[in-house]
Amino acid sequence: MNGILSILIIISALLLVLVVLVQSPKGGGLGSSFGSTPNMMGGVRRTTEFLDKLTWGFAGALLVCVLLINMMQGGNKSEALPESAVNEQIDANAGVPAQQPAPAAGGAAGMPESAPAGE
């Protein structure tokens, strides 16, 4: 079933991209400030209404398919340790003393420990 939904997601996404690219701009964007033709200011035509409905339909189908495939997978559980295993690990490490970090090479200030004098 996941394979079928994956194929439907790919098909609806490609068709959505195609329908969006076919649509002509309706004006009112950046192009309207540079002077648009009066034809763009007219009402919405039948073809653009159909393309708008197709856009919403493909977007809705894509959303539904994605939600269905997510619900069918059951929300993948992470591979984190359960709380009881974490508590057991803490109890096991309770008797181990913490290790102190090793001092940095070259002394505390990063200088060589013995500098030759008089050279």
Buried (B, 14 or more C-beta within 10 A) or exposed (E): EEEEBEEBBEBBBEBBEEBEEEEEEEEEEEEEEEEBEEEEEEEEEEEEEEBBEBBEBBBEBBEBBBEBBEEEEEEEEEEEEEEEEEEEEEEEEEEEEEEEEEEEEEEEEEEEEEEEEEE
